[in-house]
Amino acid sequence: MTTSVASTPRCFISYARENQTHADWVLRLAEALSARKLGIRIDQLHCPIATDLPTFMEREVEAARHVLLVCTNEYMARWSGSGSGVAYEAALMKGELMHGLAATDKYIPLLRSGDVASAVPKPLRGSYYLDLRDESRLDDRIDELAQRLLSGTSSAELAAGESARSPIAVLIPRFPGPAFRENFDADDTDSNARESYRRLWCLGQEGHWYGQIRDGVYRMSNSTGPGEIRYSYLGFEAEAGAAPDAANHDVSVDVWIEPSAHDSYSGAGLLYRYNREQRTYMALVIAPDSQGTAQVALVSRDRNEHQFFRLAQLRQPPTKPISLRMMSFAGLIKVWVDGRPIGSYPPLNHITGDAGLITMSLGTFCFDNFAVLPAPLRLEDVR
């Protein structure tokens, strides 16, 4: 399996508002990283007036795949003190570190001024950090940081402390060739399989989601984050004359929902024509209804608006595997459920994009036999 973690990494920037010049510099850093396709979160852009600050900080630190600490002598002083936002965030981070609740690469120091001994918090001095003190090399360093967060590889050397930590996972995949299949045959307890799996699939705790691969099944659970959505998507290297995405591919998966707490937004299935820049997509999902049976819905996300189109009411419960399939043909999105054609639907504003899996809100969602294949040239060739 030559895959990578597919969702854009959510990154929260923790810093000290020591003066307006520094706050402006941090904002420019956030904008530069956002322009490089990272999911940056920062109080100046995402914390509206009258927001409860402790709740905002708790939510951001917990939900972030990475927390980027802009380290200065003042940041270190506030980290070690009390009564400031930095001190509150420090308490949250220390708690995660002490109880092993954070991935080893979650917290990344960015050294803006001072030195490691005076500016970087003690728990992180043995980890990788990035030196941003030289303004003449700042753009290169920002490129380096973005590259590590997005691809897990590095062409330049990061400054390192006394001990190395695990490399940051690859987050935006590119695959040579036109097809991808995953049957989850090996458990994630196998060290070789885990290294391959973890580049794309959620393994262990990531925010509200917990993922594992056992007995040929990929399970994603969320019991604490109603409304939270997690998606994994694949990209394909363009061949000569071909589109560099999976917009017209034949995408399929077997999906079911284990008995567990869920809400009216719970569902799981296929992600289709996911646009990385605009965060728009279509999805074909199954969802439990109030009668204990499964319903099939087509979801369209256009900017910040979701639309749900109920396609079919199944006679079986959602706890049994249901085969979902989507492909584009003759300008329409064609849908199959358990091998039966359900209908053809206009793509709305979703013209291009990648394909993958989506899980929505509360529940335990299971997947098997995921495939992204070139669509047949003729509809009569569909098997």
C-alpha positions as CSV (number, residue, x, y, z in Angstrom):
1,M,0.0,0.0,0.0
2,T,1.6,3.3,-1.1
3,T,-0.8,5.7,0.6
4,S,-0.8,8.7,2.9
5,V,-2.9,10.5,5.4
6,A,-5.4,12.2,3.2
7,S,-7.2,14.9,5.1
8,T,-5.7,18.5,5.3
9,P,-4.0,18.7,8.7
10,R,-5.7,21.0,11.2
11,C,-3.0,23.1,12.8
12,F,-3.5,25.5,15.8
13,I,-1.0,28.3,16.3
14,S,-0.2,29.0,20.0
15,Y,1.7,32.3,20.6
16,A,2.0,35.2,23.1
17,R,0.4,38.5,22.1
18,E,3.4,40.4,23.5
19,N,3.0,43.4,21.1
20,Q,1.1,44.3,17.9
21,T,4.2,43.8,15.7
22,H,4.6,40.2,16.9
23,A,0.8,39.6,16.5
24,D,1.0,40.9,13.0
25,W,4.0,38.6,12.2
26,V,2.1,35.6,13.5
27,L,-0.9,36.4,11.4
28,R,1.3,36.6,8.3
29,L,2.7,33.2,9.2
30,A,-0.8,31.8,9.5
31,E,-1.8,33.3,6.1
32,A,1.4,31.9,4.5
33,L,0.8,28.4,5.8
34,S,-2.9,28.6,4.8
35,A,-1.8,29.5,1.3
36,R,0.2,26.3,1.3
37,K,-2.9,24.2,1.8
38,L,-2.7,23.7,5.6
39,G,-5.8,24.0,7.8
40,I,-4.5,26.8,10.0
41,R,-6.5,27.9,13.1
42,I,-5.6,31.1,15.0
43,D,-7.4,33.3,17.4
44,Q,-7.1,36.4,15.2
45,L,-9.2,34.7,12.5
46,H,-11.2,32.0,14.3
47,C,-12.1,33.4,17.7
48,P,-15.0,35.9,17.3
49,I,-15.7,38.7,19.8
50,A,-17.5,37.5,22.9
51,T,-16.3,34.0,22.4
52,D,-15.6,32.1,25.6
53,L,-11.8,32.0,25.5
54,P,-11.1,28.9,27.6
55,T,-13.6,26.9,25.6
56,F,-12.0,28.1,22.3
57,M,-8.5,27.1,23.5
58,E,-9.7,23.7,24.8
59,R,-11.4,23.0,21.5
60,E,-8.5,24.0,19.3
61,V,-5.8,22.2,21.2
62,E,-7.9,19.0,21.4
63,A,-9.0,19.1,17.7
64,A,-5.6,20.0,16.2
65,R,-3.5,17.4,14.4
66,H,-0.5,19.7,15.2
67,V,0.0,22.6,17.5
68,L,2.6,25.1,16.3
69,L,4.2,27.0,19.2
70,V,5.7,30.3,18.3
71,C,8.5,30.3,20.8
72,T,10.0,33.5,22.2
73,N,11.3,34.4,25.7
74,E,8.0,36.1,26.5
75,Y,6.1,32.9,25.4
76,M,8.3,30.8,27.7
77,A,7.6,33.2,30.6
78,R,3.9,33.0,30.1
79,W,4.1,29.2,29.6
80,S,5.7,28.9,33.0
81,G,3.4,31.4,34.7
82,S,-0.3,31.7,35.3
83,G,-3.2,33.9,34.4
84,S,-2.6,34.1,30.6
85,G,-3.9,32.4,27.5
86,V,-0.5,30.8,26.9
87,A,-0.5,29.4,30.5
88,Y,-4.0,27.9,29.9
89,E,-2.9,26.3,26.6
90,A,0.3,25.1,28.3
91,A,-1.8,23.3,31.0
92,L,-3.9,21.6,28.2
93,M,-0.7,20.5,26.4
94,K,1.0,19.3,29.5
95,G,-2.0,17.2,30.4
96,E,-2.0,15.5,26.9
97,L,1.7,14.9,27.1
98,M,1.6,13.5,30.6
99,H,-1.2,11.1,29.9
100,G,0.0,10.1,26.5
101,L,-3.1,11.5,24.7
102,A,-1.1,13.3,22.0
103,A,0.7,11.9,19.0
104,T,4.5,12.2,19.4
105,D,4.6,14.8,16.6
106,K,1.6,16.9,17.6
107,Y,3.5,19.8,19.2
108,I,6.1,21.6,17.0
109,P,8.1,24.5,18.4
110,L,8.8,27.3,16.0
111,L,11.7,29.3,17.4
112,R,11.1,33.0,16.6
113,S,13.5,34.7,19.0
114,G,15.8,33.8,21.9
115,D,17.3,30.3,22.0
116,V,16.1,26.8,22.8
117,A,17.0,27.1,26.5
118,S,15.2,30.4,27.0
119,A,12.3,30.2,24.6
120,V,11.3,26.5,24.0
121,P,9.2,24.8,26.8
122,K,11.1,22.1,28.6
123,P,8.8,19.2,27.6
124,L,9.6,20.0,23.9
125,R,13.3,20.7,24.0
126,G,14.1,17.1,23.0
127,S,11.9,17.3,19.9
128,Y,12.3,18.6,16.4
129,Y,11.9,22.4,16.1
130,L,12.0,24.9,13.3
131,D,14.3,27.9,13.4
132,L,12.4,31.0,12.1
133,R,14.8,33.7,13.5
134,D,16.4,34.5,10.2
135,E,14.1,36.7,8.2
136,S,16.1,36.3,5.0
137,R,15.4,32.5,5.1
138,L,11.8,32.8,6.4
139,D,10.0,31.8,3.1
140,D,12.3,28.8,2.7
141,R,11.6,27.7,6.3
142,I,7.9,28.1,5.9
143,D,8.1,26.0,2.7
144,E,10.0,23.4,4.7
145,L,7.5,23.3,7.5
146,A,4.6,23.0,5.0
147,Q,6.4,20.3,3.2
148,R,6.9,18.2,6.3
149,L,3.3,18.6,7.4
150,L,1.9,17.8,4.0
151,S,4.3,15.2,2.7
152,G,6.3,13.9,5.6
153,T,9.6,14.4,3.7
154,S,12.2,17.0,4.0
155,S,15.0,18.2,1.7
156,A,16.5,20.5,4.2
157,E,17.7,19.7,7.7
158,L,15.5,20.6,10.7
159,A,17.2,21.6,13.8
160,A,16.9,18.8,16.3
161,G,17.2,18.5,20.1
162,E,18.8,15.6,22.0
163,S,16.4,13.0,20.8
164,A,14.5,12.6,17.6
165,R,10.7,12.1,17.5
166,S,8.6,10.2,15.0
167,P,8.3,11.9,11.6
168,I,5.2,13.8,10.8
169,A,2.7,11.7,8.9
170,V,2.2,12.3,5.1
171,L,-1.0,14.2,4.7
172,I,-1.7,14.8,1.0
173,P,-1.2,11.6,-1.1
174,R,-0.2,11.2,-4.7
175,F,-0.3,7.8,-6.3
176,P,1.3,6.6,-9.6
177,G,-1.0,4.7,-11.8
178,P,-4.8,4.9,-12.3
179,A,-6.2,2.6,-9.6
180,F,-6.3,2.0,-5.8
181,R,-7.6,-0.9,-3.8
182,E,-7.7,-1.5,0.0
183,N,-9.1,-4.6,1.6
184,F,-7.6,-4.0,5.1
185,D,-6.3,-7.6,5.1
186,A,-3.6,-7.0,7.8
187,D,-4.3,-5.8,11.3
188,D,-2.7,-2.5,12.3
189,T,-1.0,-4.4,15.2
190,D,1.5,-5.6,12.5
191,S,4.4,-3.1,12.5
192,N,4.9,-3.1,8.7
193,A,1.2,-2.8,8.0
194,R,0.8,0.0,10.6
195,E,3.5,2.1,9.0
196,S,1.7,1.8,5.6
197,Y,-1.8,2.3,7.0
198,R,-1.1,5.3,9.2
199,R,-0.2,7.4,6.2
200,L,-3.8,7.4,5.1
201,W,-6.1,6.0,7.7
202,C,-6.8,7.3,11.2
203,L,-5.1,4.9,13.7
204,G,-5.6,5.6,17.4
205,Q,-7.0,8.9,18.6
206,E,-7.2,11.9,16.3
207,G,-9.3,14.7,17.8
208,H,-12.7,13.2,18.4
209,W,-12.1,10.2,16.1
210,Y,-10.5,6.8,17.0
211,G,-9.5,4.5,14.3
212,Q,-8.3,0.9,14.1
213,I,-7.9,-1.9,11.6
214,R,-8.8,-5.4,12.8
215,D,-10.0,-8.6,11.2
216,G,-10.2,-7.1,7.8
217,V,-12.3,-4.1,8.8
218,Y,-11.4,-0.4,9.2
219,R,-13.4,1.1,12.1
220,M,-13.8,4.8,12.9
221,S,-15.5,5.8,16.2
222,N,-16.6,9.2,17.5
223,S,-18.5,9.3,20.8
224,T,-17.7,12.9,21.9
225,G,-17.9,15.2,18.8
226,P,-21.4,15.6,17.4
227,G,-21.3,17.2,14.0
228,E,-17.6,16.4,13.5
229,I,-16.7,15.2,10.0
230,R,-13.6,13.2,9.0
231,Y,-12.6,12.5,5.4
232,S,-9.7,10.7,3.8
233,Y,-9.1,11.2,0.1
234,L,-6.8,10.0,-2.6
235,G,-4.9,11.8,-5.3
236,F,-3.5,10.3,-8.5
237,E,-0.5,11.4,-10.5
238,A,-1.7,12.7,-13.9
239,E,-0.8,10.6,-16.9
240,A,-0.3,12.2,-20.3
241,G,-3.6,13.8,-21.3
242,A,-5.4,12.7,-18.1
243,A,-6.9,14.8,-15.3
244,P,-4.8,14.8,-12.1
245,D,-7.8,13.8,-9.9
246,A,-10.4,11.1,-9.5
247,A,-13.4,13.1,-10.7
248,N,-14.6,10.5,-13.1
249,H,-13.4,7.3,-11.4
250,D,-15.5,4.3,-10.4
251,V,-15.5,4.4,-6.5
252,S,-16.9,1.7,-4.2
253,V,-16.8,0.5,-0.6
254,D,-18.7,-1.8,1.8
255,V,-19.9,0.1,4.8
256,W,-22.0,-0.5,7.9
257,I,-22.6,1.1,11.3
258,E,-22.2,-0.8,14.6
259,P,-24.8,-0.5,17.3
260,S,-23.8,2.7,19.2
261,A,-24.9,6.2,20.1
262,H,-25.7,8.3,17.0
263,D,-27.6,11.5,16.1
264,S,-29.5,12.8,13.1
265,Y,-26.2,13.8,11.4
266,S,-24.5,10.4,11.7
267,G,-23.5,8.7,8.5
268,A,-20.6,7.1,6.5
269,G,-19.7,6.2,3.0
270,L,-18.0,7.5,-0.1
271,L,-16.4,10.9,-0.6
272,Y,-16.5,12.1,-4.3
273,R,-15.1,15.1,-6.1
274,Y,-13.5,16.5,-3.0
275,N,-12.1,20.0,-3.9
276,R,-9.1,20.5,-1.6
277,E,-9.0,24.3,-1.9
278,Q,-12.7,25.0,-1.6
279,R,-13.5,22.1,0.8
280,T,-16.5,21.1,-1.3
281,Y,-17.6,17.6,-2.2
282,M,-20.3,15.1,-2.9
283,A,-20.8,12.0,-0.7
284,L,-22.9,8.9,-0.8
285,V,-23.6,7.8,2.7
286,I,-25.7,5.3,4.7
287,A,-27.4,6.6,7.9
288,P,-29.5,5.0,10.6
289,D,-33.1,6.1,10.8
290,S,-35.6,6.1,13.8
291,Q,-37.0,2.8,12.7
292,G,-33.7,0.9,13.0
293,T,-33.3,0.5,9.2
294,A,-30.7,2.1,6.9
295,Q,-31.3,5.0,4.5
296,V,-29.1,6.1,1.7
297,A,-28.5,9.8,1.1
298,L,-26.5,11.9,-1.4
299,V,-24.7,14.8,0.4
300,S,-23.5,18.0,-1.4
301,R,-21.3,20.5,0.4
302,D,-21.0,23.8,-1.4
303,R,-18.8,26.2,0.5
304,N,-20.3,26.2,4.0
305,E,-23.7,24.7,3.1
306,H,-24.7,21.1,3.3
307,Q,-27.6,19.6,1.3
308,F,-29.0,16.1,1.9
309,F,-31.0,14.2,-0.7
310,R,-32.6,11.0,0.5
311,L,-32.2,8.4,-2.3
312,A,-33.5,5.1,-0.8
313,Q,-34.9,3.5,2.3
314,L,-33.4,0.0,2.7
315,R,-35.2,-2.9,4.4
316,Q,-32.1,-4.0,6.2
317,P,-30.5,-2.5,9.3
318,P,-27.3,-0.3,8.9
319,T,-25.5,-2.9,11.0
320,K,-25.1,-5.2,8.0
321,P,-22.6,-4.4,5.2
322,I,-24.0,-2.3,2.4
323,S,-22.2,-1.8,-0.9
324,L,-22.0,1.7,-2.2
325,R,-20.8,2.8,-5.6
326,M,-20.5,6.0,-7.5
327,M,-19.1,7.0,-10.9
328,S,-19.5,9.8,-13.4
329,F,-20.9,8.9,-16.8
330,A,-22.2,11.2,-19.6
331,G,-22.1,14.2,-17.3
332,L,-24.2,12.6,-14.5
333,I,-23.2,11.0,-11.2
334,K,-24.5,7.4,-11.2
335,V,-25.2,5.6,-8.0
336,W,-25.5,1.9,-7.0
337,V,-26.5,0.3,-3.7
338,D,-25.8,-3.4,-3.2
339,G,-25.2,-3.7,-6.9
340,R,-28.6,-2.2,-7.8
341,P,-28.7,1.1,-9.8
342,I,-30.5,3.8,-7.8
343,G,-30.4,6.7,-10.2
344,S,-28.4,9.4,-12.0
345,Y,-27.9,12.8,-10.5
346,P,-26.5,16.2,-11.7
347,P,-23.1,17.0,-10.3
348,L,-24.3,20.5,-9.2
349,N,-21.2,22.6,-8.8
350,H,-18.8,19.6,-8.2
351,I,-16.9,19.2,-11.4
352,T,-13.4,18.0,-10.4
353,G,-11.8,16.6,-7.3
354,D,-10.6,13.5,-5.4
355,A,-12.3,10.4,-4.0
356,G,-12.2,8.7,-0.6
357,L,-14.2,7.9,2.5
358,I,-16.2,10.1,4.9
359,T,-17.5,9.6,8.4
360,M,-20.0,12.1,9.9
361,S,-20.9,12.9,13.6
362,L,-21.4,10.2,16.3
363,G,-21.1,6.5,15.8
364,T,-18.9,3.6,15.0
365,F,-18.5,3.2,11.2
366,C,-16.9,0.2,9.5
367,F,-15.4,-0.1,6.0
368,D,-14.1,-2.9,3.8
369,N,-13.3,-3.4,0.1
370,F,-12.6,0.2,-0.8
371,A,-11.6,0.8,-4.5
372,V,-11.0,3.7,-6.8
373,L,-10.8,2.5,-10.4
374,P,-10.9,4.1,-13.8
375,A,-14.5,4.3,-15.0
376,P,-15.5,2.0,-18.0
377,L,-15.8,3.7,-21.3
378,R,-19.3,2.2,-21.9
379,L,-22.1,1.9,-19.4
380,E,-22.8,-1.6,-20.6
381,D,-19.3,-2.6,-19.4
382,V,-20.3,-1.8,-15.7
383,R,-20.2,-5.0,-13.7
